[in-house]
Amino acid sequence: MKISENEPVRFNELYRNIPSVSEKVLSQVLSQLTIDGIIQRKLFPDIPPHTEYSVTDLGKTLLPHVISLANWGREHFDTIISNRQK
């Protein structure tokens, strides 16, 4: 959802805003989402080079579902944590 909030967004900005993910995992996920057509990757050959990511039209159709899932998780977070501690 970070990409949808601030299109386009650079890799380092995503990395800074998702503290629980490693650079390797973030890179792998972004690569797979790009292959799947959910996000678009644009490489700028500046010095130093940088990459920006944005949500594709296909990805935008997925966003309402992701938002609903995230809301469900927040709503039931305490119950899930309680169940894990049993």
N, C-alpha and C positions, 0 to 999 in steps of 0.2 A: 504494500500500500504506500510505502514511502515514495516509490517511483511515481505513482499516480498523483501524489500531493504536490510534487515539485518537478514536473516534467520540463526538460530532461534533467537527469541527475548523473553526476559523475560517480565512478566506482568508490573513490575514497569517501565521498559524502555518505553513500549507502553504508559503507563499512563503519564509519563513525557513529551512525545512527542505529546500528543493530549490534549492540555490545556483546551479545551471546554467540556470535558467529565468527568463525575463523576466516581469514582471507581466502584460503583454499576452498572451503565449503561455499562461501559466497560466490566465488568465481565459477565453481561447478554448477551451482543453481542458476546463475545468470546465463551461463552457456546453454544449459538445457532449456531454459525458458525462451532463449533466442531461437534455438533449433525448433522448438514447438510453435514458434510464431506468436508467443504471448507478449514478448518485449522485443524491442528493436535496439541494436547496438550500432553506434556510430563512432568511428575512429577518426580523430582529428590528427593530422600529421604535423602538428606544431612541435616546437622544441621547448620543453619536453612534450611528447605526444600525450594526449588524453582521450578517454573514451566516455561517451555519454549514453545513457539508457533511457528509453521512453516506452510507454505502453502502446502496443499496436491496437488497431480497431478490434481485432479478435480478443486481445487481452482486456479491453474495456468491457466486453460482454461478460467476462469472468468476474470483474471487480465486485458487482453486487453480491455475488455468492460468497466471495472471500470475506467481504465485510460482514455478511450475515454469520458466517462461521466464526469470525473473530468475536463478534458480539455474543454469540452463544457461549464461547469459551470464557469470556469475561463474566457473563451472568452465572455460570456454573463453576467458576474457578475454586471457590471455597469447598464445594462438595467434592470436586475431583481431588483436591489436595487432601481432604479428610479421608477419602477412600484410599489414597495411596499410603496413608500412615497406618492403616488398619493391619 
